[in-house]
C-alpha cells in the first residue's frame, strides 16, 4: 500500500539528528525524501559503530526510505541543480541558521521565485525575532536553555546532567513533522505555499514549561514554578530486594489498593494520603513511604502483587532487555532487513498502526550520493551537465 504522504516530494537539506529524524518519519509515511548532502556527507555517517565507512549506526536509524544526492551548494552548478530539484518539490526543509541559507543564496525569497507553492521549513535554535536569532544550537545546549539539567539537579541528581538521549532533537523533530503536515493541508485548501520556522528552544520549552510553570501560571504569581511530583527526589525507579521496579500509585483507587497490599488499609484515612490534593502537597513524603515498602520484596514479587492489584507497574529495562522484550517480539517491532552494503541489520518499525495507507520500510538508508544521477535526471538536468558537475566536484555520483 502507498503511505499517507505518497506523492509528496521533500527536498531535505538537514543533517545530524533533528532534521533527519523528522524527514525519516515523513519518508516512512510515503513521501519521496531527497536527502541533499554536502561532498563530505552528513556528519552522522561517521558515528561508530559501523560496518562500512560512512554508514554509522545513528545515520542508519535516521535515514531509511530516502534518496541521497550529493551537491556542493557553494558552486554555482550545485546551487542551480538544487533549485532544479526544488522547482518540483512540495517541501524544502533545512536545519542550519537562516543566515547560512542566505549566504548560499537559498533564502525563502530566492527559492520561492522558482516554486511559489513550496513549503519552506527552517528548523534551528531560536526564533529569528529575538536576540538569540544567530546563536548556534545543539541538543545539549537547548536542553540547558530550557532548564533540563537544572531540573535533574533539583530532583536529586548529584550534579546537573543532560537527559541521556537527544531529547531536544527528537522532540523538536516531531514539531517539524507536525508543521509540515499542517502546512501541506493548508496548501491543499488554499493553494498557497509558505515559510515555516520551527525553533528548538521555543518548541522544547512547551514540553518543559507546560508542566513546570506552576505558580507562575497565575498573575499575580501564586507560588513558585515547578511541578512538585516531577521534582520529588523519590520519583525514580524504586529499589527492591534484588533490583528496581517502576511503579505509579496515582489515583484514589490505586492508593487504597496499595495500602491493602502492604497490610495498612488505615493509611487511606490518613490526612496525608486521603485525597489527591493532600498527596500533591507532599509528593516527596508519599514517594518516600512507597520506596520504603518496595525494599521489602523482590522485583518479581512486586510485579505479581501490583499487577494483581491493578496498580501500574513496569520492569525497569536495560537496552539489552528492550531488544529482547517479548511484547516487541510479538508485534515485530525489531525487524531484520537486508542492506545492499551493510548486510543484515535490525530496523525499528513505524510505531503507529494503520488500517489503510500503512507506512512501511521501502528503501535502505542510502549510500553517500547513491541517487545523485537519478534525481538530477528527474529534475531535467542534461546528462552532459551532470558529467561536468561530477568532474568539477559540484556533484558526486
C-alpha positions in Angstrom: 0.0 0.0 0.0 1.1 3.6 -0.6 1.8 5.5 2.5 -0.4 8.5 3.5 2.1 11.0 2.1 2.6 9.2 -1.2 3.1 11.8 -3.9 4.7 14.4 -1.7 8.3 15.3 -2.6 10.6 16.7 0.1 13.9 18.3 -0.5 15.8 17.5 2.7 18.9 19.7 3.4 19.1 18.6 7.1 22.0 16.8 8.8 22.8 15.3 12.2 19.6 14.1 14.1 16.8 16.6 14.4 16.0 17.2 10.8 16.9 13.6 9.5 14.7 12.1 12.2 11.8 14.3 11.1 12.2 13.6 7.4 12.6 9.9 8.1 9.1 9.9 9.7 7.8 11.7 6.6 9.6 9.2 4.4 8.1 6.3 6.4 4.7 7.9 5.7 5.4 7.6 2.0 6.9 10.9 1.0 9.7 10.9 -1.6 12.5 12.4 0.5 15.6 13.6 -1.4 18.4 13.9 1.1 20.8 16.6 -0.3 24.2 16.1 1.3 27.4 18.1 1.0 30.5 16.5 -0.5 31.8 15.5 2.9 28.4 13.9 3.8 26.1 14.1 6.8 28.4 14.1 9.9 26.3 11.3 11.4 27.6 8.9 8.7 30.9 8.8 10.7 29.4 7.9 14.1 30.7 4.5 15.2 29.9 1.6 15.3 29.7 0.9 11.6 30.4 -1.9 9.1 31.4 0.4 6.3 32.8 3.9 6.4 30.1 6.5 6.1 27.3 4.2 7.3 27.3 4.8 11.1 24.5 3.4 13.3 22.8 6.7 14.0 22.7 7.6 10.3 21.3 4.2 9.5 18.5 4.7 12.0 17.5 8.2 10.8 17.7 8.0 7.1 15.9 5.0 5.7 13.3 5.5 2.9 15.4 8.4 1.5 17.4 9.0 -1.7 20.9 10.6 -1.3 22.0 13.4 -3.7 25.5 15.0 -3.2 25.8 18.6 -4.4 28.3 21.3 -3.5 26.0 24.3 -2.9 28.9 26.7 -2.8 29.4 26.1 -6.5 27.0 27.8 -9.0 26.3 24.5 -10.7 25.4 22.8 -7.4 23.1 25.6 -6.4 21.4 25.6 -9.8 20.8 21.8 -9.5 19.4 22.3 -6.0 16.9 24.9 -7.4 16.0 22.5 -10.2 15.1 19.9 -7.7 13.2 22.5 -5.5 11.2 23.5 -8.5 9.3 20.2 -8.4 9.3 19.7 -4.6 6.4 20.3 -2.2 8.6 20.9 0.8 12.2 22.1 1.4 13.4 21.6 5.0 16.8 22.7 6.4 18.4 22.9 9.8 21.2 25.4 9.5 20.8 29.0 10.5 18.8 31.2 8.1 21.8 33.4 7.7 23.8 30.5 6.2 20.9 29.7 3.8 21.0 33.4 2.7 24.8 33.1 2.1 24.1 30.1 -0.2 21.5 32.3 -2.0 18.9 29.8 -1.0 16.7 32.1 1.1 12.9 31.7 1.1 12.5 34.6 -1.3 15.1 33.1 -3.7 13.7 29.6 -3.6 10.1 30.8 -3.8 10.9 32.6 -7.0 11.2 29.2 -8.7 8.4 27.5 -6.8 5.7 29.7 -5.3 3.8 26.7 -3.9 6.8 25.4 -1.9 6.6 25.0 1.8 10.0 26.2 3.1 10.7 24.9 6.6 13.6 26.1 8.7 14.5 24.2 11.9 17.1 25.9 14.0 17.9 27.1 17.5 15.9 30.2 18.3 13.2 32.4 17.0 14.5 34.9 14.4 12.5 37.6 16.2 14.7 37.7 19.3 18.3 38.5 20.3 19.3 34.8 20.2 18.5 34.6 16.5 22.1 34.0 15.3 23.2 31.7 18.1 24.3 28.2 17.3 22.2 25.4 18.8 22.8 21.7 19.5 20.8 19.2 21.6 22.9 19.7 24.7 22.7 23.5 24.5 19.0 23.5 24.1 18.5 21.1 26.9 20.5 23.6 29.0 18.5 26.5 27.7 15.1 25.0 28.7 16.4 24.0 32.2 16.6 20.2 31.9 20.0 19.8 33.6 18.9 22.2 36.4 15.7 20.2 36.8 17.7 17.0 37.1 19.8 18.5 39.9 16.7 19.9 41.6 15.1 16.5 41.5 18.1 14.8 43.3 20.9 14.2 40.8 24.4 14.7 42.2 25.0 17.4 39.6 23.2 18.9 36.6 23.2 16.5 33.7 21.7 16.2 30.3 19.0 13.6 29.5 21.0 10.7 28.0 19.1 10.8 24.7 18.8 13.5 22.0 15.6 14.7 23.6 15.7 18.2 22.1 16.5 17.0 18.6 13.9 14.2 18.5 11.0 16.1 20.3 11.5 19.1 18.1 11.7 16.7 15.1 8.1 15.8 15.9 7.2 19.5 15.8 8.8 19.7 12.3 6.6 16.8 11.2 3.5 18.4 12.6 4.3 21.7 11.0 5.0 20.2 7.6 1.8 18.1 7.6 -0.3 21.1 8.7 1.3 23.3 6.0 0.6 20.7 3.4 -3.1 20.6 4.5 -3.3 24.4 4.4 -1.8 24.4 0.9 -4.3 21.7 -0.2 -7.1 24.1 0.8 -5.6 27.4 -0.3 -3.1 26.6 -3.0 -0.5 28.7 -1.1 3.0 27.8 -0.1 4.7 29.5 2.8 7.7 29.8 5.1 7.5 28.0 8.4 10.1 28.3 11.2 10.4 25.7 13.9 12.9 27.0 16.6 14.2 24.4 19.0 14.3 26.5 22.2 10.7 27.6 22.0 9.4 24.2 20.8 11.1 22.2 23.6 10.1 24.9 26.1 6.4 23.9 25.6 7.2 20.5 26.9 9.1 21.7 29.9 7.1 24.7 31.0 3.8 23.0 30.2 4.5 21.1 33.5 6.7 23.5 35.4 5.0 26.9 35.1 3.4 26.1 38.4 2.6 29.2 40.4 3.9 31.4 37.5 0.8 30.4 35.6 -1.2 32.9 37.6 -1.0 36.7 37.7 -0.2 37.8 40.3 2.1 34.9 40.9 0.7 32.0 43.0 3.7 30.3 44.4 6.9 29.1 42.8 7.4 27.4 39.4 7.9 23.7 39.1 5.7 20.6 39.2 6.3 19.0 42.6 5.5 15.4 41.5 8.2 15.6 38.8 10.7 17.2 41.2 10.2 14.8 44.1 13.5 13.2 44.8 12.0 9.7 45.2 10.3 10.0 41.8 12.6 7.3 40.3 12.5 3.5 39.9 12.0 2.0 43.3 14.7 -0.3 44.7 13.6 -3.8 45.5 15.4 -6.6 47.3 17.1 -7.6 44.1 16.7 -4.8 41.5 14.4 -2.0 40.6 10.8 -1.6 39.5 8.8 1.3 38.1 5.5 2.0 39.9 3.0 4.7 39.8 0.4 4.8 42.5 -1.7 7.7 41.3 -5.4 7.8 41.9 -7.6 7.1 44.9 -8.4 3.5 43.8 -4.7 2.7 43.4 -3.7 4.2 46.7 -6.4 2.2 48.5 -5.3 -0.9 46.8 -1.6 -0.2 47.6 -2.4 0.2 51.3 -4.4 -3.0 51.3 -1.4 -4.7 49.6 1.0 -3.7 52.3 -1.4 -4.6 55.1 -2.0 -1.0 56.2 -5.5 -0.1 54.9 -5.9 2.5 57.7 -3.4 4.8 55.9 -6.0 5.7 53.3 -7.8 7.7 56.1 -4.5 9.5 57.0 -4.9 13.2 56.1 -1.5 13.0 54.3 -2.8 10.4 51.8 -6.6 10.7 51.8 -7.1 13.0 48.8 -5.4 13.8 45.5 -4.8 17.4 46.8 -3.2 16.2 50.0 -0.9 13.8 48.2 0.0 16.6 45.7 1.2 18.8 48.5 3.8 16.3 49.7 4.8 14.1 46.7 8.2 13.6 48.3 6.7 12.1 51.5 4.3 9.8 49.7 7.1 8.6 47.4 9.4 8.0 50.3 6.8 5.9 52.0 6.3 3.8 48.9 10.1 3.5 48.5 10.5 2.1 52.0 7.8 -0.6 51.2 9.4 -1.6 47.9 12.6 -2.6 49.6 10.8 -5.4 51.4 10.1 -7.7 48.4 11.8 -8.8 45.2 11.1 -7.3 41.8 9.2 -10.4 40.7 7.1 -10.4 43.9 6.2 -6.8 43.5 5.3 -7.1 39.8 3.0 -10.0 40.5 1.4 -8.3 43.5 1.0 -4.9 41.9 -0.4 -6.3 38.6 -2.8 -8.4 40.7 -4.0 -5.2 42.5 -4.3 -3.4 39.1 -1.6 -0.8 40.1 0.5 0.4 37.2 3.9 -1.3 37.2 6.7 -1.9 34.7 10.0 -3.7 34.9 13.0 -1.3 34.5 14.5 -2.4 31.3 18.1 -2.1 30.1 18.9 -1.5 26.5 19.5 -5.3 26.2 16.2 -6.0 27.8 14.4 -3.8 25.2 15.9 -5.7 22.3 14.8 -9.0 23.9 11.4 -7.7 25.1 8.6 -10.3 24.4 6.0 -7.7 23.6 8.2 -6.1 21.0 9.0 -9.6 19.6 5.2 -10.4 19.3 4.4 -7.3 17.3 7.6 -7.4 15.1 8.9 -4.1 16.3 12.6 -5.0 15.6 12.9 -6.5 12.1 15.8 -8.0 10.2 16.2 -6.4 6.8 19.0 -6.7 4.2 21.1 -3.7 3.2 23.0 -3.9 -0.1 26.3 -2.9 1.5 25.8 -3.4 5.3 24.2 -6.8 5.2 21.7 -7.9 7.8 20.6 -5.0 10.0 18.0 -4.6 12.7 15.4 -2.0 11.8 12.7 -0.5 14.0 9.1 -0.5 12.8 6.9 2.6 12.3 5.2 2.9 15.7 1.8 4.0 14.5 -0.5 1.3 13.1 -2.9 2.0 10.2 -5.9 0.2 8.7 -5.2 1.9 5.3 -2.2 3.5 3.7 0.2 1.8 6.1 3.7 3.3 6.3 6.5 0.8 5.5 10.2 0.2 5.0 10.7 0.9 1.3 14.3 1.9 0.9 17.5 1.2 2.8 19.5 4.1 4.3 21.3 5.4 1.2 25.0 5.4 0.4 26.6 8.8 0.0 25.4 10.2 -3.3 23.7 6.9 -4.3 20.9 8.6 -6.1 22.5 11.8 -7.4 22.3 10.9 -11.1 18.8 9.5 -10.8 17.4 12.6 -9.1 19.2 15.1 -11.3 17.8 13.4 -14.4 14.3 13.6 -12.9 14.9 17.3 -12.3 15.7 17.8 -16.0 19.4 18.3 -15.7 21.0 17.2 -19.0 23.4 14.2 -18.9 26.3 16.3 -20.2 25.8 18.8 -17.4 25.7 16.0 -14.8 29.0 14.8 -16.1 30.5 18.3 -15.9 29.3 18.7 -12.3 30.8 15.4 -11.3 34.1 16.3 -13.0 34.2 19.7 -11.2 33.2 18.4 -7.8 29.8 20.2 -7.8 28.1 16.7 -7.6 29.1 13.2 -6.7 27.5 10.0 -8.0 
